[in-house]
């Protein structure tokens, strides 16, 4: 693709009412476009909130246990924290991306209430919506258009949330610039533009949660943005397996290496880090519990503070092997809690 657009136009598609289970979204979107006198053209992309897709698919659950619901819609937990409102988990959602709470929330759910969950195959949902649009416009042909299902998520190292492409159909989701050159003639070896995500984020400027506008028309994108409906969808953008460098949060990686996987009863027993500031005592106690997890009884950990405010933890016991192992585990657990020499030291004392 890598062509340049002229002026990109973002048009909110207003007039879409409450969506319920079984609603034909293709017909609803067609009628809304016609009411605004908007005719689809080659190269147009319709960005549709995943929330109305979930409503139409009946993906609504009523429960008092949101945590259990999140776990059911997750492949694995990346990180988890205690918050004033309970435990918040960032997970690899069954819908594909890594998201807070598997993308489940209770905002804009309509008068039926409950929680809306995400389709486990968002690309299939986008292709189904594309087929509904073809049927809605039949027998008239539909121009060459693309569909992006958008959702909202936070981003590592950045404040705030933005929309991204959860699923797609007929959109070149990635513009791979590797092998080309930049404006200065230097070889490009890394850059691949996440076009579908850029389109989703741009569309949210004219739609979104507050305005109650779940669909936007994006027009004027570079040639090649809209492509064959069978092209790879937005799931192609999700890093998994060996390409996922951040499969666990920092503390979760240490805890898992010491035998305590996130989301387990053991993790709750050890205690979860909080999003609120925690004093050294709280973090120290949690580190000791983690270090002791799964280790045999018999070794002791004694605290010996000095007059500078630093602390030495002396590990002792009748058997030097478990004593040494506990000391090593304790050093690792303390590091995960940001407790390290000279603030806290670990020593092995002969038994």
C-alpha positions as CSV (number, residue, x, y, z in Angstrom):
1,X,0.0,0.0,0.0
2,X,2.3,2.8,1.4
3,X,0.5,5.4,-0.7
4,X,-0.4,8.8,0.8
5,X,-3.9,9.9,1.3
6,X,-5.1,13.4,0.5
7,X,-7.8,14.6,2.9
8,X,-9.3,11.8,5.0
9,X,-12.9,12.3,5.9
10,X,-14.5,11.0,9.1
11,X,-18.3,10.9,9.1
12,X,-20.3,10.0,12.2
13,X,-23.2,7.7,11.2
14,X,-26.0,8.9,13.5
15,X,-29.5,7.6,13.9
16,X,-28.6,4.1,15.0
17,X,-30.9,3.2,17.9
18,X,-30.6,0.5,20.6
19,X,-29.3,-2.8,19.3
20,X,-30.8,-6.0,20.6
21,X,-30.1,-9.7,20.1
22,X,-30.9,-10.8,16.6
23,X,-30.8,-7.2,15.1
24,X,-29.7,-7.2,11.4
25,X,-26.8,-4.8,11.7
26,X,-26.4,-4.6,7.9
27,X,-29.9,-3.3,7.5
28,X,-29.6,-0.9,10.4
29,X,-26.4,0.6,9.1
30,X,-27.8,0.8,5.5
31,X,-30.8,2.6,6.7
32,X,-28.7,5.0,8.8
33,X,-26.5,5.8,5.8
34,X,-29.5,6.4,3.6
35,X,-31.1,8.7,6.2
36,X,-27.9,10.8,6.0
37,X,-27.9,10.6,2.2
38,X,-24.5,8.9,2.4
39,X,-23.7,6.5,-0.5
40,X,-20.9,4.0,-0.1
41,X,-18.0,4.3,-2.5
42,X,-15.0,2.2,-3.4
43,X,-12.3,2.6,-0.7
44,X,-14.7,3.5,2.1
45,X,-14.2,1.8,5.5
46,X,-17.0,1.4,8.0
47,X,-15.7,1.4,11.6
48,X,-18.3,-0.3,13.9
49,X,-18.1,-0.5,17.6
50,X,-17.7,-4.1,18.8
51,X,-20.3,-3.3,21.5
52,X,-23.2,-3.2,19.0
53,X,-21.9,-6.4,17.4
54,X,-21.9,-8.1,20.8
55,X,-25.4,-6.8,21.4
56,X,-26.7,-8.2,18.1
57,X,-25.0,-11.5,18.8
58,X,-26.6,-11.7,22.2
59,X,-23.2,-11.8,24.0
60,X,-24.7,-10.5,27.3
61,X,-24.2,-12.1,30.7
62,X,-25.9,-11.3,34.0
63,X,-23.7,-12.1,36.9
64,X,-22.5,-10.8,40.3
65,X,-19.1,-12.3,39.7
66,X,-17.3,-10.3,37.1
67,X,-14.0,-11.8,38.1
68,X,-15.1,-15.3,37.1
69,X,-16.6,-13.9,33.9
70,X,-13.3,-12.3,33.0
71,X,-11.4,-15.6,33.6
72,X,-13.9,-17.5,31.4
73,X,-13.1,-15.1,28.6
74,X,-9.3,-15.2,29.0
75,X,-6.6,-17.5,27.8
76,X,-4.2,-16.3,30.5
77,X,-3.5,-13.5,32.9
78,X,-0.7,-11.1,32.2
79,X,-0.9,-9.0,35.3
80,X,-3.2,-8.5,38.3
81,X,-3.5,-5.8,40.9
82,X,-5.6,-4.9,43.9
83,X,-7.6,-1.7,43.5
84,X,-10.1,0.1,45.6
85,X,-12.8,-1.6,43.5
86,X,-11.4,-5.1,43.7
87,X,-8.9,-7.0,41.6
88,X,-8.2,-5.7,38.1
89,X,-6.6,-8.1,35.6
90,X,-4.9,-7.5,32.3
91,X,-5.4,-10.7,30.3
92,X,-4.9,-12.3,26.9
93,X,-8.5,-12.3,26.0
94,X,-10.1,-15.1,24.0
95,X,-11.1,-12.3,21.6
96,X,-7.4,-12.0,20.7
97,X,-5.7,-8.9,22.2
98,X,-4.3,-8.3,25.6
99,X,-6.8,-6.2,27.4
100,X,-8.0,-5.1,30.8
101,X,-10.8,-7.5,32.0
102,X,-11.0,-9.2,28.6
103,X,-12.7,-6.1,27.2
104,X,-15.8,-6.8,29.5
105,X,-17.6,-3.8,30.9
106,X,-21.1,-2.6,31.8
107,X,-21.0,0.8,30.0
108,X,-23.5,1.5,27.2
109,X,-25.1,-1.9,27.6
110,X,-28.7,-0.6,27.2
111,X,-31.7,-1.2,29.3
112,X,-31.1,-5.0,29.5
113,X,-28.1,-4.4,31.8
114,X,-25.5,-7.1,32.6
115,X,-22.1,-7.3,31.0
116,X,-21.3,-7.4,27.3
117,X,-18.5,-9.8,26.2
118,X,-16.5,-9.8,23.0
119,X,-16.9,-12.3,20.2
120,X,-14.1,-14.9,20.4
121,X,-13.5,-14.5,16.6
122,X,-13.8,-10.8,15.8
123,X,-12.6,-11.3,12.3
124,X,-15.4,-13.7,11.6
125,X,-17.9,-11.2,13.2
126,X,-16.6,-8.6,10.8
127,X,-17.0,-10.9,7.8
128,X,-20.5,-11.7,8.9
129,X,-21.3,-8.0,9.1
130,X,-19.9,-7.5,5.6
131,X,-22.2,-10.3,4.4
132,X,-25.2,-8.7,6.1
133,X,-24.4,-5.4,4.3
134,X,-24.2,-7.2,1.0
135,X,-27.6,-8.8,1.7
136,X,-29.1,-5.5,2.8
137,X,-28.1,-3.7,-0.4
138,X,-29.1,-6.6,-2.7
139,X,-29.8,-6.7,-5.5
140,X,-27.7,-3.5,-5.9
141,X,-24.0,-4.2,-5.8
142,X,-22.0,-2.8,-2.9
143,X,-18.8,-0.9,-3.7
144,X,-15.4,-2.3,-2.6
145,X,-15.5,-1.4,1.1
146,X,-13.8,-2.5,4.3
147,X,-15.1,-3.2,7.8
148,X,-13.3,-2.6,11.1
149,X,-14.7,-3.7,14.4
150,X,-13.3,-1.3,17.0
151,X,-12.8,-1.6,20.7
152,X,-11.1,0.5,23.4
153,X,-8.0,-0.4,25.3
154,X,-5.2,1.2,27.3
155,X,-1.6,1.0,26.1
156,X,1.6,0.1,27.9
157,X,3.7,3.2,28.9
158,X,0.9,5.6,27.9
159,X,-1.9,7.2,29.8
160,X,-5.5,7.1,28.5
161,X,-7.3,4.7,26.2
162,X,-7.7,4.6,22.4
163,X,-9.7,2.6,19.9
164,X,-8.0,-0.2,18.0
165,X,-9.0,-2.8,15.4
166,X,-10.5,-5.8,17.2
167,X,-11.6,-7.4,14.0
168,X,-11.7,-6.5,10.3
169,X,-12.8,-7.6,6.9
170,X,-11.5,-6.3,3.6
171,X,-8.8,-4.0,5.1
172,X,-5.1,-4.2,4.6
173,X,-4.4,-4.2,8.4
174,X,-0.6,-3.7,8.1
175,X,1.4,-1.6,5.7
176,X,4.8,-3.2,5.7
177,X,7.4,-0.6,4.8
178,X,10.4,-2.8,5.4
179,X,12.7,-3.0,2.4
180,X,11.8,0.5,1.3
181,X,13.5,3.8,2.1
182,X,12.6,6.8,4.2
183,X,12.6,10.4,2.9
184,X,16.4,10.7,3.4
185,X,17.1,7.5,1.4
186,X,17.8,5.3,4.4
187,X,16.7,1.7,4.4
188,X,13.6,0.9,6.4
189,X,14.1,-2.3,8.4
190,X,11.5,-2.2,11.1
191,X,8.5,0.0,10.3
192,X,5.2,-1.6,9.6
193,X,2.2,0.7,10.0
194,X,-0.8,-0.8,11.9
195,X,-3.3,0.7,9.4
196,X,-6.4,-0.9,10.8
197,X,-5.6,0.4,14.3
198,X,-5.0,3.9,12.9
199,X,-8.3,3.8,11.1
200,X,-10.1,2.7,14.3
201,X,-8.5,5.4,16.4
202,X,-9.3,8.1,13.8
203,X,-12.9,7.0,13.6
204,X,-13.3,7.3,17.4
205,X,-12.8,11.1,17.0
206,X,-16.4,11.3,15.7
207,X,-18.0,8.4,17.5
208,X,-17.5,6.9,20.9
209,X,-19.0,6.0,24.3
210,X,-20.2,9.5,25.3
211,X,-21.9,10.5,22.0
212,X,-23.7,7.2,21.6
213,X,-22.6,6.9,17.9
214,X,-21.3,3.4,17.3
215,X,-20.5,3.7,13.6
216,X,-18.3,6.0,11.5
217,X,-17.5,6.2,7.8
218,X,-13.9,6.8,6.9
219,X,-13.3,8.0,3.4
220,X,-10.3,9.1,1.4
221,X,-7.8,6.5,2.7
222,X,-4.8,5.6,0.4
223,X,-5.4,3.2,-2.5
224,X,-4.9,-0.4,-1.3
225,X,-6.3,0.2,2.2
226,X,-9.4,-1.6,1.2
227,X,-8.6,-5.0,-0.2
228,X,-10.1,-8.5,-0.7
229,X,-12.6,-9.6,2.0
230,X,-10.6,-12.8,2.4
231,X,-7.4,-10.9,3.4
232,X,-6.0,-11.5,6.9
233,X,-8.0,-9.7,9.5
234,X,-7.1,-7.7,12.6
235,X,-6.1,-10.9,14.5
236,X,-3.0,-10.9,12.4
237,X,-1.8,-7.8,14.4
238,X,-1.8,-9.7,17.8
239,X,1.6,-10.8,19.0
240,X,1.5,-14.3,20.5
241,X,3.9,-17.1,21.4
242,X,7.6,-16.3,21.0
243,X,6.8,-12.9,19.5
244,X,5.2,-11.8,22.8
245,X,7.9,-10.2,24.8
246,X,5.5,-9.2,27.6
247,X,3.6,-12.4,28.4
248,X,3.7,-11.5,32.1
249,X,4.0,-8.4,34.1
250,X,7.3,-7.9,35.9
251,X,6.1,-9.1,39.3
252,X,3.9,-11.8,37.7
253,X,6.9,-13.2,35.8
254,X,8.9,-13.5,39.1
255,X,6.0,-15.0,41.0
256,X,5.3,-17.5,38.2
257,X,9.0,-18.5,38.2
258,X,8.7,-19.2,41.9
259,X,5.6,-21.3,41.3
260,X,2.8,-18.9,41.9
261,X,0.8,-18.3,38.6
262,X,-1.4,-15.2,38.4
263,X,-5.1,-15.8,38.9
264,X,-4.7,-18.8,41.2
265,X,-5.7,-19.3,44.8
266,X,-2.0,-19.3,45.6
267,X,-1.6,-15.8,44.1
268,X,-4.4,-14.6,46.3
269,X,-2.9,-16.3,49.4
270,X,0.5,-14.7,48.8
271,X,-1.3,-11.3,48.2
272,X,-1.5,-9.2,45.1
273,X,0.4,-5.9,44.6
274,X,-1.8,-2.8,44.9
275,X,-2.2,0.1,42.5
276,X,-2.0,2.3,45.6
277,X,1.3,3.1,47.3
278,X,2.4,0.3,49.7
279,X,4.9,0.6,52.5
280,X,8.0,-1.5,52.8
281,X,6.5,-3.7,55.5
282,X,3.7,-4.8,53.3
283,X,6.0,-5.6,50.4
284,X,8.5,-7.4,52.7
285,X,5.9,-9.7,54.2
286,X,4.5,-10.5,50.7
287,X,8.0,-11.4,49.5
288,X,8.6,-13.7,52.4
289,X,5.3,-15.5,51.8
290,X,6.2,-15.9,48.2
291,X,9.7,-17.2,49.0
292,X,8.2,-19.7,51.4
293,X,5.6,-21.0,49.0
294,X,6.0,-24.7,48.3
295,X,9.1,-24.9,50.5
296,X,9.4,-27.5,53.3
297,X,9.0,-26.4,56.9
298,X,12.0,-26.1,59.2
299,X,13.8,-23.1,57.9
300,X,13.4,-19.8,59.7
301,X,13.7,-16.2,58.6
302,X,14.8,-13.7,61.3
303,X,14.8,-9.9,60.9
304,X,17.8,-8.0,62.1
305,X,17.5,-4.2,61.6
306,X,20.5,-1.9,62.0
307,X,20.7,1.7,63.2
308,X,20.7,3.0,59.6
309,X,17.3,1.7,58.9
310,X,18.6,-1.2,56.8
311,X,17.4,-4.7,57.4
312,X,19.1,-8.1,57.2
313,X,17.1,-11.3,56.8
314,X,18.9,-14.2,58.3
315,X,17.8,-17.6,57.0
316,X,18.7,-20.6,59.1
317,X,17.6,-24.2,59.7
318,X,18.9,-27.8,60.3
319,X,19.3,-28.7,56.7
320,X,21.6,-26.4,54.6
321,X,20.0,-27.4,51.3
322,X,16.5,-26.0,51.9
323,X,18.0,-23.1,53.8
324,X,20.1,-22.1,50.8
325,X,17.1,-22.6,48.4
326,X,14.9,-20.4,50.6
327,X,17.6,-17.7,50.8
328,X,17.9,-17.7,47.0
329,X,14.1,-17.6,46.5
330,X,13.9,-14.8,49.1
331,X,16.5,-12.6,47.2
332,X,14.5,-13.0,44.0
333,X,11.1,-12.3,45.7
334,X,12.5,-9.2,47.3
335,X,13.8,-7.8,44.0
336,X,10.3,-8.2,42.6
337,X,9.0,-6.0,45.4
338,X,11.7,-3.4,44.8
339,X,13.6,-4.3,48.0
340,X,17.3,-4.9,47.4
341,X,20.6,-4.2,49.1
342,X,21.5,-2.1,51.0
343,X,17.9,-1.6,52.1
344,X,17.3,-5.3,52.6
345,X,20.0,-8.0,52.6
346,X,19.7,-11.8,52.9
347,X,22.2,-13.9,54.8
348,X,22.5,-17.6,55.4
349,X,23.3,-18.5,59.0
350,X,24.8,-21.9,59.7
351,X,22.6,-24.3,61.6
